[in-house]
Amino acid sequence: MDIIKSHENIFKELKLILTGMEFNKAEYYSQFCSLNFIKGINQVSNHIKLQLFNDSLGINYLQGHILLNEVNEILGKFVNLKGNNEFITLKDYINKEKLTNKLQEINMTLKNRNKSQYLIDIINHIKNLIIPFFEKYPDIEAINNEIINKVPQKEYTNYITGKTNFKVLIIMKLCKNPKYGDFRNWALEVYKRGIEIDKTKYGADYEILQSLISYLDNEQYIT
């Protein structure tokens, strides 16, 4: 059986199981050896991304991402959400080491040619590590309370990916976080210093930040 056919079979088997777990949207991109499974709950989308090696059934990447649709609706007015996967809001930083180690164990199962156990291990990985991550952050308020209010500011980038500061500002504003004003002023000062150092490198982001803050402060997102 060729590798593409093997990837397709893995996709079909996972799709059947994950559909029963309410991941009703499934995507398979053969050219990237990538499988995506998506569950939408109100304003939140839970994404499971699995990427296989292009020459084997071994897994290169298997993690869950949380997308806040209401954040992306605003962010998308200012940045390209497809660039650098900006549509992803939150990744599971706390379990980063566990996720990596478990993936190595799963691949070792396949190396030992136990393909039946391999699929079971993938599902258990999803149930034991990825699903609890989704359950811990069911909505924007949970991310505001558990990440923005509890994690040191300098560590936000570990959890909230891409244009972190823009996303944090949006979450804070939508959640009426009292730290919004201080964070807004801090961001303006930091980006302003950036363009003083290198306007070519930081100028565009500073302009976007100013436009985003104006949009948020004037509550233009309210329709």
C-alpha positions in Angstrom: 0.0 0.0 0.0 1.5 3.4 -0.9 2.0 6.0 1.7 -0.8 8.4 0.5 -3.3 5.5 0.6 -2.1 4.7 4.2 -2.6 8.4 5.2 -6.1 8.3 3.7 -6.9 5.2 5.7 -5.7 6.9 9.0 -7.8 9.9 8.1 -10.9 7.8 7.5 -10.5 5.9 10.7 -9.9 9.0 12.8 -12.8 10.8 11.1 -15.2 8.1 12.1 -14.1 8.1 15.7 -13.8 11.9 16.1 -17.2 12.5 14.4 -18.6 10.6 17.4 -16.9 13.1 19.6 -18.6 16.0 17.8 -15.7 17.0 15.6 -18.0 17.3 12.7 -15.7 19.0 10.2 -12.7 17.0 8.9 -10.1 18.1 6.4 -7.4 16.1 4.7 -4.6 17.8 2.7 -2.7 15.0 0.9 0.0 17.4 -0.4 0.9 18.5 3.2 0.1 15.1 4.8 -2.1 17.1 7.1 -5.3 16.1 8.9 -7.6 18.6 10.7 -10.6 17.9 12.8 -12.8 20.8 13.9 -15.6 21.3 16.5 -17.4 24.6 16.8 -19.1 25.6 20.0 -20.7 29.0 20.0 -17.9 31.5 19.4 -15.1 28.9 19.9 -13.6 26.5 17.4 -11.5 23.6 18.7 -9.0 22.3 16.1 -7.0 19.1 16.3 -4.2 19.1 13.8 -2.3 16.0 12.9 0.6 16.1 10.4 2.2 12.8 9.2 5.6 12.4 7.7 5.6 12.5 3.9 7.4 9.2 3.7 5.8 7.2 6.5 2.8 6.9 8.9 4.9 8.5 11.7 3.4 11.6 13.2 5.3 14.9 13.0 2.8 17.0 14.8 -0.4 16.4 16.9 -1.8 19.1 19.0 -5.0 21.0 19.7 -5.6 24.7 19.1 -8.3 27.0 20.3 -9.7 29.7 17.9 -11.8 32.5 19.3 -14.1 33.6 16.4 -15.0 36.9 18.0 -11.3 37.8 18.3 -10.6 36.8 14.7 -13.6 38.9 13.5 -11.8 41.9 14.8 -8.2 40.9 14.2 -9.0 40.0 10.6 -9.8 43.7 9.9 -6.2 44.6 10.6 -4.0 41.5 9.8 -4.0 38.6 7.4 -5.3 35.7 9.5 -3.8 33.1 7.1 -0.3 34.5 7.5 1.6 32.5 10.2 -1.7 30.9 11.2 -2.8 34.1 12.9 -6.3 32.6 13.3 -5.0 30.4 16.1 -5.7 32.1 19.5 -4.4 29.6 22.1 -2.0 26.7 22.1 -1.4 24.2 25.0 1.9 25.5 26.3 1.6 23.9 29.8 1.6 20.4 28.3 4.2 21.1 25.7 6.7 18.6 27.0 4.0 15.9 27.7 2.7 16.3 24.1 6.2 15.9 22.7 7.1 12.9 24.8 3.7 11.1 24.1 4.2 11.7 20.4 7.5 9.9 20.6 5.9 7.0 22.3 3.2 6.8 19.7 5.7 6.7 16.9 7.7 4.0 18.7 4.5 1.9 18.7 4.4 2.1 14.9 8.2 1.4 14.6 7.4 -1.8 16.5 4.8 -2.5 13.7 1.8 -2.6 16.0 -0.5 -0.7 13.7 -3.7 -1.5 15.7 -2.2 -0.1 18.9 -1.0 2.9 16.9 -4.5 4.1 16.2 -5.6 3.4 19.8 -2.6 5.5 21.0 -3.5 8.4 18.8 -7.1 8.5 20.1 -5.9 8.1 23.7 -3.5 11.0 23.1 -6.4 13.1 21.9 -8.7 12.1 24.8 -6.1 12.4 27.6 -4.3 15.5 26.6 -6.0 17.5 23.9 -9.7 17.2 25.0 -8.9 18.4 28.6 -7.1 21.4 27.1 -10.3 22.3 25.2 -12.4 21.7 28.3 -10.2 24.0 30.4 -10.7 26.9 28.0 -14.3 26.7 26.8 -14.7 30.4 26.0 -13.1 33.8 25.9 -13.8 34.4 29.6 -11.8 31.4 30.6 -8.8 32.5 28.5 -9.1 36.0 30.0 -9.3 34.6 33.6 -6.8 31.7 33.4 -4.2 33.1 31.0 -4.3 36.9 30.9 -5.1 37.4 34.6 -2.8 34.6 35.9 0.1 34.3 33.6 3.0 36.8 33.8 2.7 39.3 30.9 6.1 38.4 29.6 4.8 34.8 29.1 1.7 35.6 27.1 3.5 34.7 23.9 3.9 31.2 25.1 0.2 30.7 25.1 -1.3 33.2 22.7 0.3 32.8 19.4 1.3 35.1 16.5 0.3 38.8 17.0 0.0 38.2 20.8 -0.3 41.8 21.9 -3.1 42.5 19.4 -5.0 39.4 20.5 -4.5 40.2 24.2 -5.9 43.7 23.7 -9.0 42.4 21.9 -9.6 39.7 24.6 -9.2 42.3 27.4 -11.5 44.7 25.7 -14.2 42.2 25.0 -14.0 40.9 28.6 -13.9 44.4 30.1 -10.6 43.4 31.8 -9.6 46.3 34.1 -6.0 45.8 33.0 -6.8 46.9 29.4 -5.9 50.5 29.8 -2.5 49.7 31.3 -1.7 47.1 28.7 -2.8 49.4 25.9 -0.5 52.2 27.1 2.4 49.7 27.6 1.9 48.4 24.1 1.9 51.9 22.6 5.1 52.8 24.3 6.9 49.6 23.4 5.9 49.8 19.7 6.8 53.5 19.6 10.3 52.7 20.9 10.5 50.0 18.3 10.0 52.4 15.4 12.6 54.7 16.9 15.0 51.9 16.6 13.9 50.6 13.2 11.0 52.2 11.5 11.1 49.9 8.5 10.9 46.8 10.7 8.3 48.0 13.3 6.5 50.9 11.6 3.7 48.8 10.1 2.9 47.1 13.4 2.8 50.4 15.2 0.3 51.8 12.7 -1.9 48.6 13.0 -1.7 48.9 16.8 -2.9 52.5 16.7 -5.8 51.6 14.3 -6.8 48.6 16.4 -6.8 50.6 19.7 -8.9 53.3 18.1 -11.3 50.7 16.9 -11.5 49.1 20.3 -11.7 52.3 22.3 -14.5 53.6 20.1 -16.3 50.3 20.4 -16.7 50.0 16.7 -17.0 46.2 17.1 -20.5 46.7 18.6 -23.2 46.5 15.9 
